[in-house]
């Protein structure tokens, strides 16, 4: 499948699920720079979930996979939309295993 994320602005919503201690450790990392992201906004912060939105100019899926490999106890969910390509996608990563789907609308 071709990579739809090249050369477009990507609006991302990242959800990270795990126990409180592991989530706190992840939040203290500079995770936004790992994604080469900008304009991060915290959306939710209950004890076992971290949700934020941010933008990238590059494909976020390889970074998501690397982060999940570095934090195998956490589950990463990424809802993304490519502008102006009209592509909507959803990805799940855990322990380096990545599953993703996208559609053009």
QUIBELJO-V919164 format. One record per helix or strand. SS is the DSSP state (h for helix, s for strand). FROM is the first residue (numbers start at 1). TO is the last residue. If there is no record, write none. Layout:
SS:FROM:TO / SS:FROM:TO
This chain:
s:9:17 / h:20:28 / h:31:34 / s:37:44 / s:49:56 / h:61:70 / s:75:83 / s:87:94 / s:97:104
